[in-house]
Amino acid sequence: MSDRADWRIITDIDEARATILKRHSLRDYAVPEALIERSLDLFGERVMPEEAVRRIIRSVRAGGDQAILEWNRRIDGTRTESLQVAKSEMEAALRWIAPELRRALELAADRIRAFHGKQPISSWIDAAEGGSLGQLIRPLDSVGVYVPGGTAPLPSSLLMSVVPAQVAGVPEIIVCTPPGSGGAEIHPTILAAAAIAGEHALYRVGGAQAIAAMAYGTETIPRVAAIVGAGNLFVTLAKQQVYGDVGIDGILGPTETLVIADEKANPSLAAADLLAQAEHDELASAILLTPSLELARAVQAELRQQLESLPRSDIIRGAMRNRSGTVITADLAQAFELANEYAAEHLCLLIEDPWSWIGKARNAGGLFLGEHSYEVLGDYVAGPSHVMPTGGTARFASPLNLLNFVKITSLIALDKSSAAELGAPAQLLAQAESLDAHAAAARQRSR
């Protein structure tokens, strides 16, 4: 690290809350000038990303497949007449990739399937005297999965979204992913992951046009009930704009890890975990909370040393300058207080006896206990989906799980005597709300 100041050590809590621990909405992020300039090529005028996405969605709704092919060509430079990927292409990729990579993908798929298979979701009916009440839990009819691709493919994201949907019993699953820039081919690792995942359809389309296609349907791509999966700014904005016409898993922003460490933590491992998160994106957050200034300085030194050997060092430096650093806390209790305020996507506990502290960790997408449960394992092979709430939404949102792929229908089946007994109080409540037709309907059953 050329400049020690690239990794901040903040000793004032108010300063930390005003800087690296401050939450930002999508609208707070500065739009790169290059994106606005690119809109000149696409639309003949400078437009902000929100408007660009709105126009793309409108175009796909009106033009279907031909609009998608045109946007694929104009945005990604890809030329293909076939949007759907043949199963033979997926199977060929599975034979092409290295055997050890295939085994790793298969291990990940097996562990994801096993983990989500343990989630307790089932219908229930309480049949008692007077009738029955219950909940009917049924899978969604269809789900669309967005998988980042192109020059930075994420085959793990395909498995992390498709497999839980399969476990939930969704009968129709489709996947959209962009092909490589300038060509028509999807990266072979994504094709291989698609083959391993099993039954679903795969389409060559990315960006806002993919979200529009899944939300509204085209001649080739079916409309779905819900869309899941993370993507770039345009994908995120598109999900935001189609929500209501289709369900979504959430507004997933830049990734983030928050590490709480005590004086006994291994500074080399803490630095490695922070660097692993920072290499995702210049807007990624990698934050260390510790009461130990000595550990903070040791981690800073490790970051400087380990960074020199990493190919994505420029991206990491950007993340360090933007929303990363160390905060020195009074004690571990204050570290957990700040962690709950921040509500990180990943909360990693590099502390002695982390099990004794889990009751203090209320807001986090994923909780990683001890140095053997590092976040990278959660990204790939631990079992839970790595699609997790970001931007502080872990205060109320959850990681991708089976509940994203089912809907709940309340069941009410009362007999005549119960209806008559409950009718009088229902009538009183309706009258209190000045809903006379409600009251009349209840009164007729209470006679």
N, C-alpha and C positions, 0 to 999 in steps of 0.2 A: 504494500500500500504506500503510494508515494507521499501521501499527506496524512499524518496522524489524525487530523481533524475530520477526515472522511468518516471516521467512526466516532460519534460523539459519546462522551461520558457526561451525563447530566446529573448534578447533585441536588438541584432545586426541583421539588415536586411540581410546583406551579408552572415552572418553565417546561417540564416534561408534558404536563397536561395541555399546554398551549402549543406544543410542537409535535413531537413524534407520537404522543398519545392522543392527539386531537383527531376526531373522526371527520371524514369528508363524505359528502354525497357524490353521486355521479356527476352532478353539475359543477362540483367544485374543482374537478380535475381540469387542468389546462389542456386544451385541444392542441396537439402538435400542428404547427403551421403547415407541415407537409400534407396533412390530411385535408386541410381546407384548400390548399393549392390543387390537390388531386381532384377535388370536386369540379374544377374548371374543365378537366378532361372529360369527366363523366356527364356533367350537366350544362356545360357552357357558361357557368357562373359559379362564384364562390358561395357555398352553402355550408352551414354547420352540420355536424354528423347527424343530429336529430332529424333535420329536414332531409338529408340525403337518405336516411333509412326510411322515412315516411314515403318518399318518392319511389324507392325500390319496392316497398311493400305494395303500394298502389299499382305499380307496373306489373308485378307478379300476379296480383289478384285479377287484373284485366287480361293479361297476356299468357298466363300459364307457362307451359314448357318452353315456348319460344322466348318468352321474356327471361326465363332462367338461363337458357343457353346464351342469350345476348349479354346478360350481366356476367355470366361466367367468363365470356370472352373479353368484355370491356374491363372488368375488375381484376381478374386473375390471369388473363391471357390464355385461357384454356379453350380448346376447340374439340368438341365431341358431339356426336349426334345421339349418343345413348346416355341417358342419365342414370339408369339402373346398372349396377354392377352384377355380372353373372356369378353364380356360385362357383363355376369352374375357375374364375379368377381368384377367388378367396382360397380355394383349395390348392391352387398352384402356388400361391404365396406361402401357404403353410409348409409346402414341400421345399420352398426356396430359402426360407430364413434358416439361420443356424439352429441346429438341434437344441443347444442349450437355451437359446432364446425361446424356442417353442415350449420347452419344459417349464421355463419361468412363467410364460403366459398361461399355460395350463394350470400351474400351481396357483397362480393368482385367481384364475376363474374358479377353481375348486374351493379355495378359501373364502372367496366372496359369496359363493353359493351356500356354503356351509354356515357362514355367519348369519346371513339374512334368513336362512331357513329356520333359525332359532327365534326369530322375532314373533312374539305371540299376538297374532291378529286373527280373529275368527268371529263369525256371527254368533249372537246369543239371543235367546228368547226365554223370558221369565214367564212361564205359564202358571198362573195362580188362579184362585177362585175369583171369578168376576172378569176374567179375560187374560190377555197376554200383552206384554211390552217387550221390546227388544231392539236390536240393531242388526241389519243385514249388511255385511261387509263383502263387497264384490269388486273384482278387478276392473279397471278402466277398460273400455273397449279397444283403445289403441293409444300408443305412446310414440312420440318422436324423440330421438336422441341426437343431440348435436355433439360432434366430436371434432375438436381442432385438428387440422391436418396440414396440408401444404408442406413447407420446408421444415416445420416443427411438429411432426406428428405425435399424437398422444394415444397410443393403443391402449394404455391402461385406463384412460377415460371411457373408452368404449365398454370395456369389461365392467367398470365400476357403475355404469348406468344400465346397460342391457341386462346383465345377470340379475340384479335385484328386481327388475321389471318381470323377468321370466319367473322368478321365485314367487312373485305376487300373483302370477297367473294371467298376465296381460296377453290376450290372444293375438294381437297384431302389434309388432314392434318394428319401427323403421329407423334407420340411421342415416344422417346426412353428414358428409365430411367433404372438405374441399380437396380437389386434386392438386398435384404439385404445380407450382407456378410455371406457366408456359407450356404445360402438357396436359394430357387427359388422364394420366395414371394416378391412382391413389397410392400412397406410400405402402409398400408391401407389409410393413409391420402392422398397419391398421387392417389391411386385408386379412392377414393371418389371425389377428385378434377377432375379427368378425367371423372367421371360420370356426374358431374355438368357441366363441360365445354361443353359436347354434342358430336356431330359427329366428330370422329377421330379414328385412330387405335393406340393402345398402345403396345409397344414391350419391352421385358425383355432384355435389353442390355445397357451397359454403356461404358464410356471411349472412347478411340480412335476407338475401333471396332464399336461403335455405329455411330460415324461420318462417318467412311468408308462405313458402310452399307447404310446410307442415301445418301451419295454422289454418290455411284456407283451401289447400288441395290444388292439384293441377291435373292434366290428362294422365300423367304418369305417377306422380307422388300423391298418395292419399292424405286426406285431412285427418288429423289426429285429435284426441281429446286433451292431451297434455304434452308439453315439451320440456325436456330436462337436459342438463349439460351446460358447461361453461364455455365461453368463447371470448372473442375480442370485444372492443367497444361497440362495434356495429351489431354484433350478435346480441350483446346485452341490451342495447337500446331497442333492437327489434323485439326481443322478448317482452320488454316493458310495454311496447306499443301494441302488441297483439294480445296482451293479457286481458282476459274477460271474454274474448272470442275463443280462447283456448287456455287451459291451465298451464302454469309454469312452476318450476321448483323454487325459484327465487331470483333476485337480481344479484348475480354473482360478480363481484368486482375483483380487484387485484388481490393476490394471495397474501397471507400473513401468518407469521409464527411469533409467539410470545414465549420466551423461556424464563422460568423462575429458577434461580440457582442460588445455593448457599456457598459458604466458604470452602466446603469439601468437594465441590463439583470439579470435574476434570475440565480445565479451560480449553484443552485441545478439542474435546468432544463438543463442548458448548459452541465453540467457534465453527466447527464443521457443520453443526445443525443450522446455525444462523446463515452461513454461506449457502447451504443447500436451498434455503428458502429465497435468499436474495437473488439467486441466479435466474429465477423465473422471469422477472420483469423489472424494469426500472421503477415501477410503481409498487413493487412488493414491499412488505414491511417485515423486518427482522429485528426484534426488540428483546433485549435482555433486562430483566429486573433482578437485582441482587442487593442485599445489604452489605456486601463485601466489596470495598473499593479495591482491595488487593486482587480479588478474582476478576473484577472488571478490567483492571490493567493487564492482567495475564491473558484474558480473552482478547483484548485489543491487540496485543502482541501476536497472538496466534492467528488472528484474522489477517494481520499484515503479512505474516509468513505464508499461510496457506493460500492466500489469494493469488500469489505470484505464479502458481502452477495451474491455475484454472483458466480454461479457454474463454469462458464467458465473463472475464474479469471486468470488462467495460460495463456490462449490464449490472454486475454486482456493485460496482462503484456508484452507479446511478442510484440504485436502491438504497445504498448507504447514505448518500447525500440527501435523499428525499424523505424517507420515513423510517429510518432505522437508527439504532443506537442503544446505549445502556443507560438505565435509570438507577441511581443509587437510592435505595429505600431505607427507612429507619430499621425495619426488621422484615421478616417473612410475612407477618400479618399485613403490613402495609403493601407488600408486593401483591398479595392476593386481592386486597381492596382495589388496587389499580387494575389488576387483571380483570376483575369483574366489571369495572367501569368500561374497560376497553373491549371486552367480549370478543376475544380473538378466535379466528378460524381454528388455529392449532395452539394449544396450551401445553407446554412441555415442562415437566417438573424434574429438574436435575438437583434434587435435594435428598437429604437423608430421611429415610422412612416416608416416602411420598404418600403412602396409603393413609397415614394419619392426617393428611392435609386435604384429602379429596372433598371433604364436606365443606371446605372453604371455597372451592372452585365451583361457582354457580353458573357462570356464563362462558361457555366455550363450545366450539363445534366438535372438537376432539380433544380428549385429555390423555396425555402420554406420560406414563409413570416410570421414572427412572431412566438411566442412560442406556439400558438395553431395549427400551421401548421408544426408539427414536422415530421422528416424524416421517422419515423416508420410508420406513416399513409401512406406515399408514398410507403413503402415496401409492404403494404397489401391491403388497402381498399380505398384510396383516389380516384383512377380511372386511372391515367396515368400508363403505364407499368413501372415496376421497373427495366427493362433491360435498362441500361443507359451506355453511353460512359465512359470509365475509362482511366487512364494513360495519361491524358492530351488531349485525342482525342475529348473532348468537344469543342476544338477550331474549329473543322470542322464537327464533327459527331453529331447525334441526338439520343434521346431515341428511343426505338422500337416503331414504329407507323405504320399507314396503308401504308405508302410509302415503307416500307420493304416488303410488300406483294403484290405489284402491279408492273407492268412495263408500260412504256410509249412509244407509237409508234407515231412518227410524221406523219401527214397526209398532202400530197401535191397533189392537184387536180386542175391544171390550164388548162384554155382553150387555143385554138390555138393562139389567138391574144396576150394573156399575155405571152405565151411561146416565141413568136416571139420578143416581146418587151424586155424580159429579156435575150434573147439569146445572144445579142451583148455584154453586159457587162460580161456575163458568159464566153464568148469566150475570151475577153480581159484578164480576170483573169486567165483562163486556160493557155493562151499563156505566161503570166507573170511567171507562175510556170513550164513552159516547158512541159506541158501535152498536146501534140498535138492531141491525140485521143479525149480528152475531148473537145478541141476547135473545132474539126471536127464535133462531135456530136451536139454541140451547133449551129454551122454554118448551118448544114442541116435543123434545125428547124427555122432558121432565114431568109430563102430565101423567 
